[in-house]
Amino acid sequence: MASTADFKNGLCLEINNDIYSIVDFQHVKPGKGAAFVRTKMKSLTSGKTLDKTFNAGEKVTTARVEKRPHQFLYKDDMGYHFMDTNTFEQIMIEEKLIERYDLLKDGQLVDIMVHDETETPLVVELPPFVELMITYTEPGIKGDTATNALKPATVETGATVMVPLFVDQDIMIKVDTRDGSYSERVK
């Protein structure tokens, strides 16, 4: 059990037989009336977001989840296969539990959130940035760098990322896994 004073981003709560992670919260003290906490939470099982308001000091049930390091091995018809880097056990995870599965490459290290009591995987978290090789993109036009124009580029995992015009084929780039956007070239 925890109270609203213990809220922080990433805290997992059990609400309506589902596990939610706090994405954003705000303590509000109106001029008239009691204080409350406005939260935005994301379901770890379905991915849906929930906006919920709690009274200040209200008790909530916390969920015990654990992040475990895993390495992505391969994908087949059954799903995505990962290996625990501590115990070397292999597990298979469905595509719906991986947010940016199109940016996942062989050997990639990820964190898998596991519910402690049931030992079920909840979500696969990629690192904030991944380095990928561009396998195909249209050549940029020389001298056309004055605008912030973007062009599509296909990376080694098959995903399409919008990159600036000066980025060419066979270049390593850093991609932000939270929104799938281009970050920078890798030297």
C-alpha positions as CSV (number, residue, x, y, z in Angstrom):
1,M,0.0,0.0,0.0
2,A,1.1,3.5,-0.8
3,S,-0.4,6.9,-0.5
4,T,-0.6,9.7,-3.1
5,A,2.4,11.3,-1.5
6,D,4.5,8.3,-2.7
7,F,3.5,8.8,-6.4
8,K,6.4,9.1,-8.9
9,N,6.7,8.4,-12.6
10,G,7.0,4.7,-13.3
11,L,5.3,3.6,-10.1
12,C,3.0,0.6,-10.8
13,L,-0.5,0.4,-9.3
14,E,-3.2,-2.3,-9.3
15,I,-6.5,-0.7,-10.3
16,N,-9.6,-2.7,-11.5
17,N,-7.7,-6.0,-11.8
18,D,-5.1,-4.4,-14.1
19,I,-1.6,-3.1,-13.7
20,Y,-1.0,0.6,-14.5
21,S,2.2,2.5,-14.6
22,I,2.2,6.2,-13.8
23,V,3.2,8.3,-16.8
24,D,2.5,11.7,-15.4
25,F,1.0,13.1,-12.1
26,Q,0.3,16.5,-10.7
27,H,-0.5,17.6,-7.1
28,V,-3.3,20.2,-7.2
29,K,-4.2,22.5,-4.3
30,P,-7.3,24.5,-5.4
31,G,-8.1,27.7,-3.5
32,K,-11.3,26.2,-2.4
33,G,-11.8,22.5,-1.5
34,A,-9.5,19.7,-0.7
35,A,-6.2,18.9,-2.5
36,F,-6.1,16.1,-5.1
37,V,-3.7,14.3,-7.4
38,R,-4.4,14.2,-11.1
39,T,-2.6,11.2,-12.8
40,K,-2.1,9.8,-16.3
41,M,-1.5,6.1,-16.3
42,K,-0.8,3.5,-18.9
43,S,-1.9,-0.1,-18.7
44,L,1.0,-2.6,-18.8
45,T,-1.3,-5.4,-20.1
46,S,-3.3,-3.6,-22.8
47,G,-1.4,-0.4,-23.5
48,K,-4.4,1.9,-22.9
49,T,-4.1,5.2,-21.1
50,L,-6.2,6.2,-18.1
51,D,-6.7,9.6,-16.6
52,K,-7.6,9.3,-12.9
53,T,-7.9,11.7,-10.0
54,F,-7.1,10.7,-6.4
55,N,-7.9,12.6,-3.2
56,A,-4.8,13.7,-1.4
57,G,-3.6,11.1,1.1
58,E,-5.7,8.3,-0.5
59,K,-4.3,4.8,-0.2
60,V,-3.6,2.8,-3.3
61,T,-2.4,-0.8,-3.9
62,T,1.0,-1.0,-5.5
63,A,2.0,-3.8,-7.9
64,R,5.3,-5.5,-7.5
65,V,7.0,-5.6,-10.9
66,E,10.6,-6.3,-11.7
67,K,12.7,-5.3,-14.6
68,R,14.9,-8.1,-15.9
69,P,17.6,-7.8,-18.5
70,H,17.1,-9.9,-21.6
71,Q,18.8,-10.3,-25.0
72,F,16.7,-10.5,-28.2
73,L,17.6,-13.7,-30.0
74,Y,15.2,-14.1,-33.0
75,K,11.7,-13.9,-34.3
76,D,9.7,-16.7,-35.8
77,D,6.0,-17.6,-36.4
78,M,5.4,-18.1,-32.6
79,G,6.7,-14.7,-31.6
80,Y,9.8,-13.0,-30.3
81,H,12.4,-15.1,-28.4
82,F,14.5,-13.5,-25.6
83,M,17.2,-14.9,-23.3
84,D,17.6,-13.9,-19.7
85,T,21.1,-12.6,-19.4
86,N,21.4,-13.8,-15.8
87,T,19.9,-17.3,-15.9
88,F,20.2,-18.0,-19.7
89,E,16.6,-19.1,-19.8
90,Q,14.7,-18.4,-23.0
91,I,11.2,-17.0,-23.2
92,M,8.8,-16.3,-26.1
93,I,6.9,-13.0,-26.1
94,E,4.0,-11.9,-28.3
95,E,4.4,-8.9,-30.6
96,K,1.7,-6.9,-28.8
97,L,3.9,-6.7,-25.6
98,I,6.7,-4.9,-27.5
99,E,6.0,-1.2,-28.2
100,R,8.6,-0.6,-31.0
101,Y,9.2,-4.1,-32.3
102,D,10.2,-2.8,-35.7
103,L,13.3,-1.2,-34.1
104,L,14.4,-4.5,-32.5
105,K,17.5,-6.2,-34.0
106,D,19.3,-9.4,-33.2
107,G,21.4,-9.3,-30.0
108,Q,19.7,-6.1,-28.7
109,L,19.6,-5.8,-24.9
110,V,16.1,-5.0,-23.5
111,D,14.4,-4.9,-20.1
112,I,11.3,-7.0,-19.6
113,M,8.9,-6.0,-16.9
114,V,7.7,-9.1,-15.1
115,H,4.8,-9.2,-12.5
116,D,6.5,-10.7,-9.4
117,E,3.5,-12.7,-8.1
118,T,2.5,-14.4,-11.3
119,E,5.8,-14.3,-13.1
120,T,4.1,-13.1,-16.3
121,P,5.9,-10.7,-18.7
122,L,4.0,-7.4,-19.0
123,V,6.0,-5.2,-21.4
124,V,9.3,-5.2,-23.2
125,E,11.2,-1.9,-22.9
126,L,13.8,-1.1,-25.5
127,P,16.7,1.3,-24.6
128,P,16.0,5.0,-25.2
129,F,18.2,5.0,-28.3
130,V,19.3,2.3,-30.8
131,E,21.9,2.4,-33.5
132,L,20.8,1.1,-36.8
133,M,22.3,1.0,-40.3
134,I,20.4,2.6,-43.2
135,T,19.9,0.0,-45.9
136,Y,18.0,2.2,-48.4
137,T,17.2,5.9,-48.9
138,E,16.9,8.2,-51.9
139,P,20.1,10.2,-52.5
140,G,19.9,13.8,-51.2
141,I,20.1,16.8,-53.5
142,K,23.4,18.6,-53.2
143,G,23.0,22.0,-51.5
144,D,19.5,21.4,-50.3
145,T,20.2,21.8,-46.6
146,A,18.5,25.1,-45.9
147,T,15.2,23.6,-44.9
148,N,14.3,21.1,-42.3
149,A,13.0,18.7,-44.9
150,L,12.9,15.0,-44.2
151,K,13.0,11.9,-46.4
152,P,12.1,8.3,-45.6
153,A,14.9,5.8,-45.0
154,T,14.7,2.0,-44.4
155,V,16.9,0.7,-41.6
156,E,18.3,-2.8,-41.1
157,T,15.3,-4.0,-39.1
158,G,12.9,-3.1,-41.9
159,A,11.5,0.0,-40.2
160,T,11.1,3.3,-41.9
161,V,12.5,6.3,-40.2
162,M,12.3,9.9,-41.4
163,V,15.8,11.4,-41.7
164,P,17.3,14.7,-42.9
165,L,18.2,15.1,-46.6
166,F,21.9,14.9,-46.0
167,V,21.8,11.4,-44.5
168,D,22.8,8.7,-47.1
169,Q,22.6,5.0,-47.5
170,D,25.0,2.7,-45.5
171,I,25.3,5.3,-42.6
172,M,24.7,4.3,-38.9
173,I,22.1,6.5,-37.2
174,K,20.8,6.8,-33.7
175,V,17.0,6.3,-33.5
176,D,14.8,7.4,-30.5
177,T,12.7,4.3,-29.6
178,R,10.1,6.3,-27.7
179,D,8.7,7.9,-31.0
180,G,10.8,6.2,-33.7
181,S,12.4,9.5,-34.8
182,Y,15.9,10.2,-36.1
183,S,18.3,11.6,-33.4
184,E,21.8,11.8,-35.0
185,R,24.4,10.2,-37.1
186,V,26.8,7.8,-35.4
187,K,30.5,8.4,-36.0
